[in-house]
Amino acid sequence: MSQEQPRRPREERQRQSGVEPIKYGDVFSVSGDLASRPIAPQDAATMHTAEAAVLGQPPRGGPADSMWAAAAWNERAGLVGREDRADVVAEEGVTVTESEVPGGRIITEKVAGQVVGQYVEGTPAADAQVQVARQRAITIGEALEAASQLAGDKPVDRGDAAAIVAAEQCTTESAVVIPGGLAASAQTAAAYNEETLRDDARIKLSDVLTGATAKLPTDRVAIREDAESVVNAELRKGGRTAAHPGGVAASVAAAVRLNESITNP
């Protein structure tokens, strides 16, 4: 009863203001009851604890971080309370599991039985080799992080989401959009923004791209083909004739120009 009573005024304010909370379906590729539930602070706290218990510490940019960001926005908007928890999460819980594979392990994170994050974590030796290879050149993830700083206040639209999808696919060399990953978050942010009238309630590029390097399943140095793919995606889906200044496509293209200046001084 203590949780049900404070929900009514929040729901009333939501109807009056027209502001919708950020739900699981807006952030993760989930369905059913979970998709329609607002992400609440205690949900994020539970996932944070589960990640810490299994992984030693919560990964930067992982599902717990995404849930914390959404729950904080919902709380600031007065749509959830600090002690709130989604009923379906309270009933079915969260899980974090790991499966060993050659050279690393696969981490799978679930909320109420649905996958909200799955990624490969390499061994320290493999990570060190990657780090040496990209000491000087700029990676795709770093270019996306630059976009979060240069155009961070821009609401995410279809063109931005398409560019981020293309960037993630360049790193994975796969056409699959990873559930709960960076590209999936961008797509749900764009869809959410299309249904949101108030500009201050829309999800911004900085909300999606901050910590992009950690959110990508893998990362590598940006090359010319990457820039072409990302620029084409942003222009085609966004209906633009030029890339948004400082945005996703512009930042990846700038990274490629810098990288080429390093290899061809």
N, C-alpha and C positions, 0 to 999 in steps of 0.2 A: 504493500500500500504506500510505503514511503517513497517509492520510485514513481508510482502511477500518478499521484496527486500533482507533482510539479510539472508533469508532461502537458497537462491541459492548457495552462497559460502559454507555453511555448508553441503548441500547435495553433492556438488562437492567434498569436502574433504572426506566425508563419502565414496563416490564411489572410490576415489583414495586410501584411507587407508584400505579399506575393513572392517572398524569397524562399527558395527551396533549400533544404540541407544537402550537403554532399553525401550521396549514398554509395553503398558498396558497388553498385552497378556503374557509377560514374568514374570510379577509380580502377576497378578490377573487372576482368572478363568473367563475371559470375551471373547466375540466373536464379529464378524462383524468388522465394521470400527474402533471401539474403540481398539480392540486387536492389530491392526497394527499401532496405533498412538504412537509416542514417548511421554514419560511422561515429561511434561514441567514444569518449575518453577512456572508459574502462576496457573497451575492446582493444584499443591501442596498447594499453598497459599490459593486458594479458599476452598479446603477441610479443611485446618487448621482453617480457619475462621468459616466454617460450624460446625466443631466439637466443637470449643470453644463456639459458640452461643447456641448449644443445650445441651452440656455436661458440660459446665462451664469451662473446659480446655481440650485440645486435649489429648487423652489417650496415654500413652507411648507405643510405638510399634504398634500403630494403622495404619489405611490406610494412614493418612496424613504423618506419619513418613516414611512409605515405599515409598510414592510418593516423599517426600523431598530427600530421599537417592538416588532414581533413577534419579530424575531431576538434582541433584547435579553432579552425575556421567556423565550424558549426557552433562551438561554444561561444565564440566572440559574437556571432550573429544572434545569440540567445535561443538557438534551436535545440540545443541539448544541454544538459547539466553535467558538471564535472564528475558526478558519481553515476551517470547513466551508462547503461550497457544494453546492447541490442538483445532482444529476447532469444533470437535464434542462435546468437553467439553464446549466450549464457547456457542454453540447453545443449548445444552440440560442440562447443569449445573450439580451440585452435590447436594445430599440431605443426611441429617442425621436425622433419625427418631428413636423414642423410643416407646416401647410397654410395659406396666406394666404387670408383672407376679408375682405369689406368691414368696416372698422372694427377688425380684429384678426387673430388667427390661431387655428387649432384645433391643439391639442397632443394627440398620441396616444402613449401609452406601452405597450409590450408586454414581457411576459416569456415566453420560449419560444414566441413567435408568438401569444400570447393577450393581448387588451387588458386592462390592469389600471388604466388611467386615460385619460380623454379629457375635455378641457375647453376652453373658449374663453377666450382671453386678449385683453382689449381694448387699444386704443391708450391712451397716457398721457392724451390729451385727453378721451377718453370716461370714463376712470377718474376724472379730476378732476371732471367734471360730476356723476358719481354721488356722490362724496365731499361735494361742496357740498350736494347735496340731502338728505343725512342727517347733517348736522352735529349736530343736537340730538336727533332722535328715535332710538329704539333699533331696530336691525334684527333680523331673525329669527336671523341668525348670532350676533349679540351675545347674544341671549336664550339660545341653545343653549350658548354659552360660560359664561353665568351658571349654567346647570344643571350644567355640568361641575364648577363650584366648589361649588355648594350641595348637590348630591347625587352628587358624583363617586365615592364609594365604593360606590354601589349597583350590583350586577351587572345588566347589561343583560338585560331580558326582552322578551317579545313586545310588551307594551304600550309599552315605551320605544322599541323598534324601529319600531313602527307610527307613533308620534308623530314620530319623526325623519324617517321616510319622508314623512309628511304635511307636515312643515315644509319639507323639500327641494322637494317638489312645489309648495308655495305660492310658492317663489322662482322655479322654472322655469316654472310654469303648465303643467305637463305631467305625465301619469300615468306616464311612463317613469322607472324607477329606473336611474340612470347607473351602468354597470359601474365598480367601483373607487371610487365616490363615497361620500359620507358615509352616505347611506341604505343603500346596499349593505353597507357595513361594519357598520352597526347590525344589519341582518338576519342577517348571518353571525355576529356576536357573540352574538345571542340564540340562534341555533341551536346554536352551540358550547357556550354555558352550559347549555343543556338536557341536554347529554350529559356534562357535567362535574359530578362529585359534590362535589369539594372547593371550598369557597367561595373560598379564597385563590387558586385557579387560574382563577376565572371572570373574564371581561373586564368591566371596570367602565365606568360612564358616562364617567368622566374619560378613559379610554383612547380612547373613540370621539369625544367632543365637544371635547376640548382643541384649540384652533385651528379651531373649527367654521367661522368666517367664511371662512377661507382654503380650507377643504375643500369648501364649497358652490360649485357652478358659477357662481352669481350670488347676489346678496343684495339685500334691500330692506327698507324700514321695515315693521315688523309692524303689521298692522291687525286689526280685530275678526274678520273672516272667517277670518284665519289662526288665531287663537286657538280659534275654534269648531271648525275642522277638526282641529287638533292635539289638543285636549282630547277630542273625540269618538273619534279614533283610539286614543288611549291608554286610554280607558275601555273601548271596545268590544273591542279585542284583548287588553287586560290583564285583563279580567274584574273591573274595579274599579268602585266606586261613587263614588270621588273621586280626583282627580289626586294623584300622589305629591308630598308636600311638597318644594318646591325642585326637582322633577324637570322633565322637558321641557315638559309641558303647563302646569304651574304657572308656569314661567319665561316662556313665551311669553305666557300670559295676563297676567302682571305687566307685561311689556314693553308690551302693548297698553294697559293701564290708564295707564301712565306717558305713553305717546305721546298718548293722548286728553286727558290733563291738560295737555299742552303746547299742543295745538291748540284746546282748549276750557278755558282756565284759569278 
